[in-house]
């Protein structure tokens, strides 16, 4: 029978084994977590500063113009009529390039 003696690993290489895991976490943070939190902050800021007359798109894809802003939501005027939505359901503002009438007065 053949016996193979095992050597104990020294303490000098202990932290180096965790280096790939640490680098992986840093990559995930900068490429996934940080951009997502930045996008959430921008969307929250947009929802808090919604004004009457702004053309918006809801998260469900409904396009319309804000007719009224209330404490608990907004009323959006669409081609089918007026619909009440929560502010959190507003996804984005329609671009000024596509709708030049949304451009601020010069």
C-alpha positions as CSV (number, residue, x, y, z in Angstrom):
1,X,0.0,0.0,0.0
2,X,1.2,3.5,-0.9
3,X,0.8,6.3,1.5
4,X,1.1,10.0,0.5
5,X,1.9,12.5,3.2
6,X,-0.3,15.7,3.0
7,X,1.3,19.0,3.8
8,X,-0.5,21.6,5.8
9,X,-1.1,24.9,4.0
10,X,0.7,27.8,5.6
11,X,-1.0,31.0,6.7
12,X,0.8,33.2,4.2
13,X,-1.6,32.2,1.3
14,X,-4.9,32.3,3.2
15,X,-6.3,35.7,2.1
16,X,-5.2,35.2,-1.5
17,X,-7.7,32.4,-1.9
18,X,-10.5,34.9,-1.3
19,X,-9.2,37.4,-3.8
20,X,-11.2,36.1,-6.8
21,X,-14.4,36.2,-4.7
22,X,-13.7,39.8,-3.7
23,X,-13.0,40.8,-7.3
24,X,-16.2,39.1,-8.4
25,X,-18.2,41.1,-5.9
26,X,-16.6,44.3,-7.0
27,X,-17.4,43.6,-10.6
28,X,-21.1,42.8,-9.7
29,X,-21.3,46.0,-7.7
30,X,-20.0,48.3,-10.5
31,X,-21.8,46.6,-13.4
32,X,-25.1,45.5,-11.9
33,X,-25.9,47.0,-8.5
34,X,-24.7,50.6,-8.8
35,X,-26.4,51.3,-12.2
36,X,-29.6,49.9,-11.0
37,X,-29.7,52.0,-7.8
38,X,-28.8,55.1,-9.9
39,X,-31.7,54.4,-12.3
40,X,-34.1,53.9,-9.3
41,X,-33.0,57.3,-7.9
42,X,-33.5,59.0,-11.2
43,X,-36.9,57.5,-11.6
44,X,-38.0,58.4,-8.1
45,X,-36.8,62.0,-8.7
46,X,-38.7,62.2,-11.9
47,X,-41.9,60.9,-10.3
48,X,-41.6,63.5,-7.5
49,X,-41.2,66.4,-10.0
50,X,-44.0,65.5,-12.4
51,X,-45.9,68.6,-13.6
52,X,-49.2,69.2,-15.3
53,X,-49.0,69.0,-19.1
54,X,-46.0,66.6,-19.3
55,X,-46.3,63.8,-21.8
56,X,-45.5,60.5,-20.1
57,X,-45.5,56.7,-20.6
58,X,-46.7,54.4,-17.8
59,X,-45.1,51.1,-16.9
60,X,-47.9,49.4,-18.7
61,X,-47.2,51.3,-21.9
62,X,-50.0,53.8,-21.8
63,X,-49.1,57.1,-23.4
64,X,-50.8,60.3,-22.3
65,X,-50.5,63.8,-21.0
66,X,-50.8,64.7,-17.3
67,X,-54.0,66.5,-16.7
68,X,-53.8,66.8,-12.9
69,X,-51.4,66.0,-10.1
70,X,-52.8,64.9,-6.7
71,X,-51.2,63.8,-3.5
72,X,-51.8,60.2,-4.1
73,X,-51.4,60.0,-7.8
74,X,-51.9,61.6,-11.2
75,X,-54.7,61.8,-13.7
76,X,-53.5,61.1,-17.2
77,X,-55.4,62.2,-20.3
78,X,-55.3,59.6,-23.1
79,X,-57.1,59.4,-26.4
80,X,-59.6,57.1,-24.6
81,X,-60.3,59.5,-21.7
82,X,-58.8,60.4,-18.3
83,X,-57.3,57.6,-16.2
84,X,-56.0,57.9,-12.6
85,X,-52.6,56.3,-11.9
86,X,-50.2,56.1,-8.9
87,X,-47.1,58.2,-9.4
88,X,-45.0,55.0,-9.2
89,X,-46.8,53.8,-12.3
90,X,-45.2,56.6,-14.4
91,X,-42.2,55.1,-16.2
92,X,-40.7,57.9,-18.2
93,X,-41.3,61.2,-20.0
94,X,-41.6,61.2,-23.7
95,X,-38.7,62.8,-25.4
96,X,-38.7,66.4,-26.6
97,X,-37.2,65.4,-29.9
98,X,-40.3,63.2,-30.6
99,X,-42.8,65.8,-29.2
100,X,-41.4,69.3,-29.7
101,X,-44.4,70.9,-28.1
102,X,-43.1,69.6,-24.7
103,X,-40.0,71.8,-25.1
104,X,-39.8,74.6,-22.5
105,X,-40.6,78.1,-23.8
106,X,-37.5,80.1,-24.9
